[in-house]
Amino acid sequence: MAQRIAKADWRTYLQEAEQEYFEEVMLQGMVIGYAEMDIDERLQYITSFVPKIDNWSVCDRFCGGLKCTTFHQQQVWNFITPYLSSKHEYEVRFAVVMLLTYYVDDVYIQEVLERLDRIEHNGYYVKMAVAWAISICYIHLPEPTMYYLQHNQLDVFTYNKALQKITESYRIDSDTKTKIRLMKRKSAQSSIQIHK
């Protein structure tokens, strides 16, 4: 349906679309990803859509559909990074999922890890996204990510969850998984409250 709308009068659809139901919001996000437009117009639609994200599913599917990012990395980077310091949980998650989807490469890896380390939002779905992002960084670029894991400011929950996600990957060998498990930190529940 999204592809069909994207080939028709998608601008009118996006202007008139309802958003009472999960599926309606999901569909709008997919249309924004599929429709043909220049990057400046797409960023305007993304700006309007991001406040509508209120769950991880819409967030992650929306990010996965923004494949235009591959061709406009620097411009999209400049666009998404302010969201990393947002007070809204799913705005931060949106930016983190964009990082892990399009910026885990030799050019951006150091900046990605530094940005992840500076996130202060205490939301559960932010912390899970950060842990996921770090695991993706490790899978693709283990050396800089291992250095980061040894020198970071992550809270205990996010750090340990990142290690867990690394060890759950089929792309990590058993010896490495054993090493990663030994890096786990002891829980410090009193030092953090996770808002879920």
C-alpha positions in Angstrom: 0.0 0.0 0.0 2.8 2.4 0.9 4.5 1.8 -2.5 1.2 2.3 -4.3 0.6 5.6 -2.5 4.2 6.7 -3.1 3.6 6.3 -6.9 0.4 8.4 -6.8 -0.5 11.7 -5.1 1.4 11.0 -1.9 1.7 14.7 -0.9 -2.1 14.9 -0.6 -2.2 11.6 1.3 0.4 12.8 3.8 -1.5 16.1 4.2 -4.8 14.4 4.9 -3.8 11.1 6.6 -5.3 10.1 9.9 -3.1 9.0 12.8 -5.5 7.5 15.3 -4.2 4.0 14.7 -0.7 2.4 14.7 -1.1 1.2 11.1 -1.9 4.6 9.9 1.2 6.1 11.4 3.3 3.3 10.2 2.0 3.7 6.7 2.8 7.5 6.7 6.4 6.7 7.7 6.8 4.1 5.0 5.4 6.5 2.3 7.9 9.2 3.4 10.6 6.6 2.8 9.3 5.4 -0.6 8.2 8.6 -2.3 10.5 10.3 -4.8 11.6 13.7 -3.6 14.8 15.7 -3.0 16.6 15.4 0.3 15.5 18.9 1.6 11.8 18.1 1.1 12.3 14.6 2.7 13.9 16.2 5.7 10.9 18.5 6.1 8.6 15.4 6.1 10.8 13.6 8.5 10.7 16.7 10.8 6.9 16.5 10.8 6.8 12.8 11.3 9.2 12.2 14.1 6.9 13.7 16.8 4.3 11.1 15.8 6.6 8.2 16.8 5.4 6.7 20.0 6.7 3.1 19.9 9.9 1.2 18.9 8.2 -0.6 15.9 7.3 2.6 14.0 10.6 4.2 14.9 12.8 1.3 13.7 10.7 0.6 10.5 10.7 4.3 9.6 14.5 4.6 10.0 15.0 1.5 7.9 13.0 3.0 5.1 15.1 6.2 4.9 17.6 4.7 2.5 18.2 8.2 1.0 20.6 8.7 3.9 23.2 6.5 2.1 23.4 9.2 -0.6 23.3 12.2 1.7 25.2 11.1 4.8 26.6 14.4 6.0 23.4 16.3 5.5 21.3 13.7 7.3 24.0 13.5 10.0 23.7 17.2 10.7 19.9 16.8 10.7 19.7 13.9 13.2 22.4 14.7 15.7 20.3 17.4 17.6 17.7 14.7 18.3 20.3 12.8 20.4 19.9 15.4 23.1 16.1 15.6 22.9 14.0 15.2 26.1 11.6 12.9 24.2 12.4 9.2 24.3 11.4 8.3 20.8 13.1 11.3 19.3 16.4 10.1 20.8 15.7 6.5 19.7 15.0 7.8 16.2 18.5 9.4 16.0 20.2 6.3 17.6 18.6 3.9 15.2 19.6 6.2 12.3 23.2 6.0 13.5 23.3 2.3 13.8 21.6 1.8 10.4 23.6 4.2 8.3 26.7 5.4 10.1 28.6 2.4 11.3 31.5 2.7 9.0 35.2 3.7 9.0 34.4 7.4 8.5 31.8 7.8 11.2 32.6 5.1 13.8 34.5 7.3 16.3 31.9 10.1 16.2 29.1 7.6 16.5 30.6 6.0 19.6 31.3 9.5 21.1 27.7 10.6 20.5 26.3 7.4 22.0 28.4 7.9 25.1 27.0 11.4 25.6 23.4 10.4 25.6 21.8 11.2 28.9 18.1 10.2 28.4 17.0 7.6 30.9 14.2 6.0 28.8 14.2 2.3 28.5 13.8 2.4 24.7 16.7 4.8 24.4 19.0 2.6 26.5 18.0 -0.5 24.5 18.7 1.4 21.2 22.1 2.5 22.5 23.0 -1.0 23.5 21.9 -2.3 20.1 23.9 0.4 18.3 27.1 -0.5 20.2 26.6 -4.2 19.4 26.3 -3.3 15.7 29.4 -1.2 16.0 31.3 -4.1 17.5 30.1 -6.6 14.9 31.2 -4.4 12.0 34.2 -2.6 13.6 35.4 -4.6 16.6 38.7 -2.9 17.3 37.5 0.7 17.8 34.4 -0.6 19.6 36.4 -2.7 22.0 38.5 0.3 22.9 35.4 2.2 23.5 33.9 -0.6 25.7 37.0 -0.3 27.8 36.8 3.5 28.1 33.2 4.6 28.3 30.7 6.4 30.6 27.7 4.2 30.0 25.5 3.3 32.9 25.7 -0.4 34.1 22.4 -1.4 32.4 23.2 -0.1 29.0 26.8 -1.3 29.1 25.8 -4.8 30.1 23.0 -4.9 27.6 25.4 -4.0 24.9 27.7 -6.9 25.9 24.7 -9.2 25.9 23.6 -8.2 22.4 27.2 -8.7 21.1 27.2 -12.2 22.5 23.8 -13.0 21.0 25.1 -12.3 17.5 25.8 -15.3 15.2 28.6 -13.3 13.7 30.7 -13.4 16.8 32.9 -16.5 17.5 32.7 -18.4 20.8 36.1 -17.3 22.1 35.2 -13.7 21.6 31.8 -14.2 23.3 33.6 -15.7 26.3 35.9 -12.6 26.5 33.0 -10.3 26.2 31.0 -12.0 29.0 34.0 -11.5 31.3 33.7 -7.8 30.8 30.3 -7.6 32.4 30.0 -5.1 35.2 28.3 -5.8 38.5 24.8 -4.4 38.8 24.3 -1.1 40.6 20.6 -0.8 40.7 20.7 2.0 43.2 22.6 4.2 40.7 20.0 4.2 38.0 16.3 4.2 37.4 15.1 3.1 34.1 11.8 4.6 32.9 9.8 2.0 30.9 
